[in-house]
Structure formats: C-alpha cells, structure tokens
C-alpha cells in the first residue's frame, strides 16, 4: 500500500503523520489551513480569502459535498482513513470501520451496552412534551443530544431540540476519554485523557463543546473497560471511548469509531506515530503498549467575536487561518498544542500560547 486518502472535517494532523511514514497522501476535508503543507494532493470545501468571511461550518458542510470532492481520490488510492465527518465509503478500502451505525446512533449504542456497561439512563424522544414529562417525574438532571454527531454541538441542558433526539441522564463528574487500538480480536488502551469541555462558546452557550484534551489521564479500570467495550462492538483500528468519572465510578457516554481528537496529544505523550499504530491494528498487529513520556495539552480556541486574523507565528499554534481571513463568532479559530515533562508546566504553556493568540486578533463590527 503506497497511496492513502485521509477524509474528514480536519485532515491536517493525520495526513501529516501519514506523509511522514512515506505514503503518497491525498486529503479531502472541510478546512485547508495555512500551515497544512505535508500531502501529495488535497481538496477543500472551504476556500479562505483575505478580507472575506469563512462563513459558518454548520451551514456549509455536508458529507455529500465532501464525497464529491474526494470521488476521484477514492478510485485512485489503496487505502482510506475516515475521520470525523467522513461520508460512507467503500468498505474494502477503509482502514478502520466501514460500518458504524451501531455506534454512531447513540440510542442504539445505549440499548446494546446498557446491560453490560455502566451508562446513563437514556430515552429516545420524538415529542418535546415527552421529554418534559420525564424531567418532571423525578429528581435526575438530563441533557438533550442529537441521535448522532460529534464535537458536543447540539448537546445542551436546555432540552430545546427539534425532531428526534435523545434525553440522557446528566452525570456530574470529570469527562475523560480512552484511545484504544483494536485488531477486532485483541485490543489495548494506549492512552487516556481528561477532556476539556467549553460551555461558553459564543453562539453555543450552554452546549458541551469539545475544546481539547490533557494527556495522559487516569489509568486502571478505565483502560480495561474501554478495551473490552471496543472489542464487544467489533471495532478495528484506533477508536475512542468517552466516559464520565464520578469519584471511583465510570459511565460510558459515547464511542468514537475512528481516530480521535486526542491524536496529536497521543503522538506527543507517547512519542509514536499514531497512523502507523492504526494501520498495523487494522492489519491484525497491535503495537506494544507504550509508556507516556510527556504531558500534552490540546486546546481548541473558538472565536470570541467576529475577527480578522493576522499572521500568527507563535510556536505551538496549528490549523492557522489564511492571514486576513475573517472568522465568525463561535467558529474554530486555531488549535494550540503544548507538551512538557510536568503537567502543570504543559497546562501553563498552553494557557500562555492561547493568551498570545487572542491578543493578535482584530475584532470587527458587522
């Protein structure tokens, strides 16, 4: 296998790791950031121009458009690595999981695992009045979620959703995740993380928006539980399990059947190439479990207001918009990565970099 297609919303980190392995890398994604340079050929849905707005992701993205952009790449390459946002793809070329409905449908997942794994009480709702009755009937707190989707958008405690959605018991605790490599017959949890959730993203206030990770996270029971769950779901390659840790209790919240947002933190903490580990697992070979070498922090900065981005040269800042591009309020702005031998130092460094980025923004009036 020599030619790979990486397809999804943001392909930069995975495409760059595949390129470092020596593959001819084709990329089809929504974003084409200014610092994305390591690939053979790429297609982007968003074309950034100086002085022009980048618009809103949720208004402009569709799997159909992404599939259209990637159509000739799909025919050309030997293997395909799907990421978040990827459309259904030819199963014989997919490196990972081509059938994921049983996992991405959150209610189907709940029904499948509720008798075997600790998971919050979950209801499938088609009538908001039904949700209000459930909430009023007891003392539990609930959050509303789309039936499928990722990133925390649409996950809210206000129960204001249209159409079919799920109502899930809200578990107060620490959001954590586990990164699992699986051959389908054997699995290991290579890394855990604490998740950073932002509930104050402008325009999405109150929603539980994914905003990064801190690695490594807690060890022990979480590692065994996550590995067992991924095997029970018959998943292969690199997969993620999102959980809530309340005191010594763990609750399974969601499963991500593909390479996760912790990808860059995993590479920084473990000192390995995660694309290599993913492809090996898909071929039936698990790497030896690596020990974390460093602490790593990933922070996604969302635009605090409508702003124009200058030329950002701060080290540790990735997914850079084109200089002069206008980013709308609440849209992803940049990704910050920091690592250090000490967790406190890694977190402080990430905070310093975030502050520098915010100082370089030119806020605009409509």
C-alpha positions as CSV (number, residue, x, y, z in Angstrom):
1,X,0.0,0.0,0.0
2,X,1.5,3.3,-1.1
3,X,-1.4,5.8,-1.6
4,X,-3.7,6.9,1.2
5,X,-6.8,9.1,1.3
6,X,-7.5,10.9,4.6
7,X,-11.0,12.3,4.6
8,X,-13.0,14.3,7.2
9,X,-13.6,17.7,8.6
10,X,-10.0,18.4,9.5
11,X,-7.4,16.1,8.0
12,X,-4.2,18.0,8.7
13,X,-2.7,16.1,11.7
14,X,-3.4,12.6,10.4
15,X,-2.4,13.5,6.8
16,X,0.9,14.9,8.1
17,X,1.6,11.8,10.1
18,X,0.9,9.5,7.1
19,X,3.1,11.7,5.0
20,X,6.0,11.3,7.5
21,X,5.6,7.5,7.1
22,X,6.3,7.8,3.4
23,X,2.8,7.4,1.9
24,X,1.5,9.4,-1.0
25,X,-1.2,11.2,0.9
26,X,-4.4,12.6,-0.6
27,X,-6.6,14.8,1.6
28,X,-10.3,15.7,1.3
29,X,-11.5,17.9,4.1
30,X,-13.6,20.9,5.0
31,X,-10.7,23.1,6.3
32,X,-7.5,23.8,4.4
33,X,-5.4,25.7,6.9
34,X,-2.4,27.8,6.1
35,X,0.0,25.5,7.9
36,X,-1.2,22.3,6.2
37,X,1.7,21.5,3.8
38,X,2.6,17.8,4.1
39,X,0.5,16.0,1.5
40,X,0.5,14.9,-2.2
41,X,-2.7,16.5,-3.2
42,X,-5.7,17.9,-1.3
43,X,-9.2,19.2,-1.9
44,X,-11.0,21.6,0.5
45,X,-14.6,22.6,0.8
46,X,-13.7,25.9,2.4
47,X,-11.7,28.4,0.4
48,X,-10.3,31.1,2.6
49,X,-9.6,34.6,1.2
50,X,-8.1,37.6,2.9
51,X,-10.8,40.1,3.8
52,X,-13.6,37.6,3.3
53,X,-15.6,35.7,5.9
54,X,-15.0,31.9,6.2
55,X,-18.8,31.6,7.0
56,X,-20.3,29.0,9.3
57,X,-19.3,25.4,9.3
58,X,-22.8,24.0,10.2
59,X,-24.3,26.0,7.3
60,X,-21.7,25.0,4.7
61,X,-20.6,21.5,5.5
62,X,-22.2,18.3,4.1
63,X,-21.0,14.8,3.7
64,X,-22.3,14.8,0.1
65,X,-20.1,17.7,-0.8
66,X,-17.1,16.1,0.8
67,X,-17.8,12.8,-1.0
68,X,-18.0,14.7,-4.3
69,X,-14.6,16.4,-3.7
70,X,-13.0,13.1,-2.9
71,X,-14.6,10.9,-5.6
72,X,-11.6,10.5,-7.9
73,X,-9.2,10.1,-4.9
74,X,-11.3,7.2,-3.7
75,X,-10.8,5.4,-7.0
76,X,-7.1,6.2,-7.1
77,X,-5.8,5.2,-3.6
78,X,-5.0,1.9,-2.0
79,X,-6.5,2.7,1.4
80,X,-8.8,5.3,3.1
81,X,-8.6,6.6,6.6
82,X,-12.0,8.2,7.6
83,X,-12.1,10.9,10.2
84,X,-14.9,12.8,11.9
85,X,-17.4,14.0,9.2
86,X,-16.4,11.3,6.7
87,X,-19.3,10.0,4.5
88,X,-20.0,6.3,3.9
89,X,-17.1,4.8,1.9
90,X,-16.2,1.6,0.0
91,X,-15.6,-0.9,2.8
92,X,-12.8,-2.8,1.0
93,X,-10.6,0.3,1.1
94,X,-11.4,1.6,4.5
95,X,-8.6,1.3,7.1
96,X,-10.8,1.2,10.2
97,X,-14.5,0.7,10.5
98,X,-16.8,1.0,7.4
99,X,-20.0,0.1,9.3
100,X,-20.5,2.3,12.3
101,X,-24.3,2.8,12.6
102,X,-24.5,0.6,15.7
103,X,-22.1,3.0,17.4
104,X,-22.8,6.5,16.0
105,X,-26.5,6.1,16.7
106,X,-26.3,7.0,20.4
107,X,-29.6,5.3,21.3
108,X,-28.7,2.1,19.5
109,X,-25.4,2.1,21.4
110,X,-27.2,2.6,24.7
111,X,-29.6,-0.3,24.1
112,X,-26.7,-2.5,23.1
113,X,-24.4,-1.9,26.1
114,X,-26.8,-0.9,28.9
115,X,-26.8,-4.4,30.5
116,X,-23.1,-4.9,30.3
117,X,-21.5,-1.4,31.0
118,X,-22.4,1.4,33.3
119,X,-24.1,4.1,31.2
120,X,-26.5,6.9,32.0
121,X,-30.3,6.3,31.6
122,X,-31.2,7.3,28.0
123,X,-34.5,7.9,26.3
124,X,-35.3,8.3,22.6
125,X,-37.6,11.3,22.2
126,X,-39.7,12.4,19.3
127,X,-42.0,14.8,21.2
128,X,-40.6,17.5,23.4
129,X,-43.6,17.2,25.7
130,X,-42.4,13.6,26.5
131,X,-39.0,15.0,27.5
132,X,-40.7,17.5,29.8
133,X,-42.7,14.7,31.5
134,X,-39.5,12.6,32.1
135,X,-37.7,15.6,33.6
136,X,-40.7,16.5,35.8
137,X,-41.2,12.9,37.0
138,X,-38.0,12.6,39.1
139,X,-35.0,14.3,40.6
140,X,-32.5,13.4,38.0
141,X,-30.9,16.0,35.7
142,X,-30.9,15.4,31.9
143,X,-29.2,16.7,28.8
144,X,-30.5,16.6,25.3
145,X,-28.4,15.3,22.4
146,X,-28.7,14.7,18.7
147,X,-29.1,11.0,17.9
148,X,-25.8,11.1,16.1
149,X,-23.0,13.6,15.7
150,X,-19.7,14.6,17.4
151,X,-17.9,17.5,19.0
152,X,-20.6,18.4,21.5
153,X,-22.6,20.7,19.2
154,X,-26.3,20.3,20.0
155,X,-25.6,18.8,23.4
156,X,-27.4,21.0,25.8
157,X,-29.2,21.1,29.2
158,X,-32.0,23.3,27.8
159,X,-33.9,20.5,26.1
160,X,-34.7,22.8,23.1
161,X,-34.3,20.4,20.2
162,X,-36.4,19.7,17.1
163,X,-37.2,16.3,15.6
164,X,-36.0,13.1,17.2
165,X,-33.3,13.4,19.9
166,X,-32.1,11.6,23.0
167,X,-32.6,12.6,26.6
168,X,-29.7,11.4,28.7
169,X,-29.2,11.4,32.4
170,X,-26.6,14.0,33.3
171,X,-23.8,12.6,35.4
172,X,-21.8,15.1,37.3
173,X,-18.1,14.3,37.1
174,X,-14.9,14.6,35.2
175,X,-15.1,14.0,31.4
176,X,-12.4,11.5,30.3
177,X,-11.6,9.5,27.2
178,X,-9.7,6.4,26.3
179,X,-7.8,5.8,23.0
180,X,-8.0,2.1,22.1
181,X,-6.2,0.1,19.4
182,X,-8.0,-3.0,18.2
183,X,-7.5,-5.8,15.7
184,X,-11.0,-7.0,16.2
185,X,-9.8,-9.9,18.2
186,X,-7.5,-8.2,20.7
187,X,-7.3,-4.6,22.0
188,X,-5.2,-2.3,24.2
189,X,-5.9,1.1,25.6
190,X,-2.8,3.1,24.6
191,X,-3.7,6.4,26.3
192,X,-6.3,8.1,28.4
193,X,-7.1,11.8,28.7
194,X,-9.0,14.4,30.6
195,X,-11.3,16.2,28.2
196,X,-11.6,20.0,28.0
197,X,-15.3,21.0,27.6
198,X,-16.2,24.6,26.8
199,X,-19.8,25.6,27.7
200,X,-19.3,29.3,26.9
201,X,-18.6,29.2,23.1
202,X,-20.3,32.4,21.7
203,X,-23.5,31.4,19.9
204,X,-23.4,28.0,21.5
205,X,-23.7,29.0,25.2
206,X,-24.8,26.1,27.4
207,X,-23.7,23.4,24.9
208,X,-21.0,20.9,25.8
209,X,-18.4,21.8,23.2
210,X,-15.2,19.7,22.8
211,X,-12.3,22.1,23.3
212,X,-9.3,19.8,23.8
213,X,-7.5,17.2,25.9
214,X,-4.9,16.8,28.6
215,X,-2.8,13.6,28.4
216,X,-2.1,11.2,30.0
217,X,-5.3,10.8,32.1
218,X,-6.4,8.3,34.7
219,X,-5.2,4.7,34.5
220,X,-6.6,1.4,35.8
221,X,-10.2,0.4,35.4
222,X,-10.9,2.8,32.6
223,X,-8.3,1.1,30.4
224,X,-9.7,-2.4,30.8
225,X,-13.3,-1.2,30.4
226,X,-12.6,0.7,27.2
227,X,-10.6,-2.1,25.6
228,X,-13.4,-4.6,26.4
229,X,-16.1,-2.3,25.0
230,X,-14.3,-1.7,21.7
231,X,-13.9,-5.5,21.2
232,X,-17.6,-6.1,22.1
233,X,-18.6,-3.6,19.4
234,X,-16.3,-5.4,16.8
235,X,-14.3,-2.2,16.0
236,X,-10.9,-2.1,14.5
237,X,-8.0,0.3,14.3
238,X,-7.9,3.4,16.6
239,X,-11.1,4.1,18.4
240,X,-12.2,6.3,21.3
241,X,-14.4,5.9,24.3
242,X,-15.8,8.9,26.1
243,X,-16.7,8.5,29.8
244,X,-17.7,10.4,32.9
245,X,-15.6,9.7,36.0
246,X,-17.6,10.3,39.2
247,X,-15.4,9.6,42.2
248,X,-14.4,5.9,41.6
249,X,-17.3,5.2,39.2
250,X,-17.1,5.3,35.4
251,X,-20.0,5.8,33.0
252,X,-19.8,5.2,29.2
253,X,-21.2,8.2,27.3
254,X,-20.2,7.7,23.7
255,X,-17.9,5.7,21.4
256,X,-15.9,7.3,18.5
257,X,-15.3,4.6,15.9
258,X,-12.3,6.3,14.3
259,X,-9.1,8.2,15.0
260,X,-10.0,10.8,17.7
261,X,-9.3,14.4,18.6
262,X,-6.6,13.1,21.1
263,X,-4.5,12.1,18.1
264,X,-1.9,14.8,18.4
265,X,-1.7,14.5,22.2
266,X,-1.2,10.8,21.8
267,X,1.7,11.3,19.5
268,X,3.3,14.0,21.8
269,X,2.8,12.0,25.0
270,X,3.7,8.6,23.7
271,X,6.4,9.5,21.1
272,X,4.9,7.3,18.4
273,X,3.3,7.7,15.0
274,X,-0.5,7.0,15.6
275,X,-1.2,6.5,11.9
276,X,1.4,3.6,11.9
277,X,-0.2,2.2,15.0
278,X,-3.7,2.5,13.5
279,X,-2.8,0.8,10.2
280,X,-1.0,-2.0,12.0
281,X,-4.0,-2.7,14.1
282,X,-6.3,-2.7,11.0
283,X,-3.9,-5.4,9.6
284,X,-4.1,-7.5,12.7
285,X,-1.0,-6.3,14.6
286,X,-1.0,-4.5,17.9
287,X,2.0,-2.4,18.9
288,X,3.5,-3.0,22.3
289,X,1.8,-0.7,24.8
290,X,4.0,2.5,25.1
291,X,4.5,4.3,28.4
292,X,3.7,8.1,28.4
293,X,6.9,10.2,28.1
294,X,5.4,13.7,28.4
295,X,2.3,15.5,29.4
296,X,0.5,17.1,26.4
297,X,-2.3,19.7,26.2
298,X,-4.5,20.4,23.2
299,X,-6.7,23.5,23.3
300,X,-9.2,24.5,20.5
301,X,-9.8,28.3,20.6
302,X,-13.2,29.4,19.3
303,X,-13.5,32.9,18.0
304,X,-14.7,35.1,20.9
305,X,-16.2,37.6,18.4
306,X,-16.1,38.2,14.7
307,X,-12.5,38.9,14.0
308,X,-9.8,39.2,11.3
309,X,-6.7,37.0,11.8
310,X,-3.3,38.4,11.3
311,X,-0.1,36.3,10.6
312,X,0.2,34.1,13.7
313,X,3.8,33.0,14.2
314,X,3.6,31.7,17.8
315,X,5.1,28.3,18.3
316,X,2.6,25.6,19.2
317,X,-0.3,27.1,17.2
318,X,-1.8,24.9,14.4
319,X,-4.7,25.0,12.0
320,X,-3.9,28.5,11.1
321,X,-6.4,30.5,9.1
322,X,-5.2,32.4,6.0
323,X,-3.8,35.8,7.2
324,X,-6.6,38.4,6.7
325,X,-9.4,35.8,6.7
326,X,-12.5,36.7,8.8
327,X,-13.6,34.2,11.3
328,X,-17.2,34.4,12.6
329,X,-18.0,34.4,16.3
330,X,-18.0,30.9,17.8
331,X,-16.2,29.2,14.9
332,X,-13.0,27.3,15.5
333,X,-10.0,29.6,15.3
334,X,-6.8,27.7,15.9
335,X,-5.6,24.6,17.7
336,X,-2.9,25.0,20.5
337,X,-0.6,22.2,21.4
338,X,1.9,22.2,24.3
339,X,3.9,19.4,25.9
340,X,6.3,19.2,28.9
341,X,7.7,16.8,31.5
342,X,5.3,18.3,34.0
343,X,1.5,18.5,33.7
344,X,1.4,21.9,35.4
345,X,4.1,23.3,33.0
346,X,2.2,21.9,30.0
347,X,-1.0,23.5,31.1
348,X,0.6,26.8,31.8
349,X,2.4,26.8,28.4
350,X,-0.9,26.1,26.6
351,X,-2.6,29.0,28.5
352,X,0.3,31.4,27.6
353,X,0.0,30.5,23.9
354,X,-3.8,30.9,24.0
355,X,-3.4,34.4,25.5
356,X,-0.9,35.4,22.8
357,X,-3.2,34.2,20.1
358,X,-6.2,36.2,21.5
359,X,-4.0,39.4,21.6
360,X,-3.3,39.1,17.9
361,X,-7.0,39.2,16.8
362,X,-8.6,42.2,15.3
363,X,-12.2,42.3,16.4
364,X,-14.7,43.5,13.8
365,X,-18.2,45.0,13.8
366,X,-20.8,43.7,11.4
